[in-house]
Amino acid sequence: MTFLNVVEIESALSGLAKTYPSVTQLITLPNTTAEGRTSHALLIGTGQGCPQAGVLIISGTHAREWGGPDICINFAADLLEAYTGNTGLAYGGTSYTAAQIKSIVERVDVIVFPDINPDGRHYSQNTYAMWRKNRNPASSGSQASKIGVDVNRNYDFLWDFNTTFDPGAQAGGTLASTNPADDLFHGIAPFSEAETKNVRWLFEQYPHIGWFMDIHSYGGDILHAWGDDTNQTNDPDKNFTNAAWNGKRGLPNDAYGEYIGTCDLAAAASAGNAVSAAIAGVRGENYAVAQAFFLPSWGSTYPTSGASDDWANSRYYADPSLTKVRGYCMEFNRVKTFFPSWADMELIILDVDAGLVRFCLRAVPVLSMPSWWCRVRDWYEAIWHRVFPPELWGPYGPWERVRRAVESIVIPIVRPFIRSFRERR
Amino acid sequence: MDDKIQPADSNQSQRKEENPPDLYAARITGSRETLARLMQTVQLDVGCRHPEVEANPDRTASLLVYATKERIRELEAANYKVETLENVSELGRQRQKEVGQGDRFEGGSVAPRGLGQKGNYRKGGSAS
């Protein structure tokens, strides 16, 4: 076996869709890359769940991090083969029962987008192996040194880092760059790149996606929210949408921390730990679970702007009518190299795929309703939206307006009491 | 340490040509303050998302970076303690030989098989 080239990744997706037509759908992404490539994703699921959960797994963002797409293709093939064969699945010492595989495929839409940056991968695998970005020449001025955008700095999360972050947050060199010659060049605008537009399109087309994993290498880390600043659970006003905190983000131990709900924070770490345990069970590789803002091995801070996991997490916080997403960035391979041998890569595939199955199991809804319930709910929502058009009333109709009006009166009254209660404790 | 190093992307120059100079992995060792100051003044290629930093028993730390020979010489000239490791560009060229040629899945006529073991497993890991 060898690493998959970009043609093989697309063929593999097509082959899986043809072989398992009743449980898959080949999704053609609408935005072609700078070099004219059309990307595909594969949806795995029977759509029988009520409610139906959604998981999106992407990889291949950074061209030189070769193994990600291979991990995803193997994962999709394993899941489909086990489900249709009504078997369980084992990776070294980590195993899953047939019932667990069945629960994933029947109650979760698993969308695998294995190679979001095929231009970059092709260039890395054939020309300059250490290439990181995509191959968009738009900002290059015809200079080879200035081709490409770092796809994982192009998402719309605090993208304009010169405005939104403290100047001191640049120190670690991980935030982003406005210089097209830099490896961290963030593009000319958020979502300026076909690759990020395609990921956004998947979230829009499949609004029930509630779990997101972006696979990178290397390090052996599972990183969760947030990546721009320290987490805090006390003050919802300190958040990425609040322009009053522009110029103050990205430094630890100061007045600003990014708000995350207490339950969200606990859930983010808990799911990360479950994935890490599944990986460790394969052959003992210990992946660290950490907030993305912190460097796991050193305790220092390294903020990022425009990263996929933060953007996925931010969608709900910016618009509570959207599905809450738990977004992660996994850095596979504890050996510090972008280019493991294929023999080593096969071991890594087993590690990570064991973690991905566990990740999907986390997405399986705890409660399952009869399917007629979902049909009734859909009819009710359709009627509700006809009576109260969302474009006029918002997604929740008049109740959202009533709730906001009540909140605007009650919260300012209650907040000082809560604050003084906390201080007394 | 002095600051003779250009505060720009360490690897810009190598990509100005069609055949850029090779990149080497390099381990820079110093105090936390030294490494923090280095990262403040020079944008280094430190990998994917986080710099890889290892604490040493003597309370120093080592930072893994990717740089050209020219950049490594600049770092050494600025009195940073740099250990040059493997030529990662050469490693990449070797690994390019381990990339598939053609299309083993014949345009989608053949489906890939996963590497996981299929069988009847019980919760807890044993096969039945």
Interface residues (C-beta under 8 A of the other chain):
Chain A: T2 F3 L4 N5 V7 E8 S11 A12 L13 S14 G15 L16 A17 K18 T19 Y20 H62 R64 E65 W66 I73 N74 F75 A76 A77 D78 L79 E81 A82 G85 T87 G88 L89 A90 Y91 G93 T94 S95 Y96 T97 A98 Q100 S124 Q125 N126 Y128 A129 M130 Q143 A144 S145 N152 A171 G172 G173 T174 S177 N179 A181 D182 D183 L184 H216 S217 Y218 G219 D221 L223 G281 A292 L295 P296 S297 W298 S300 Y302 T304 A307 C329 E331 K336 T337 F338 F339 S341 W342 E346 I349 L350 D353 A354
Chain B: A8 D9 N11 Q12 S13 R15 K16 E17 E18 P20 L23 A25 R32 A36 M39 Q40 V42 Q43 L44 D45 V46 G47 C48 R49 H50 P51 E52 V53 E54 A55 A61 L64 Y66 V88 S89 L91 G92 R93 Q94 R95 Q96 E98 V99 G100 Q101 G102 D103 R104 F105 E106 G107 G108 S109 V110 A111 P112 R113 G114 L115 G116 Q117 K118 G119 N120 Y121 R122 K123 G124 G125 S126 A127
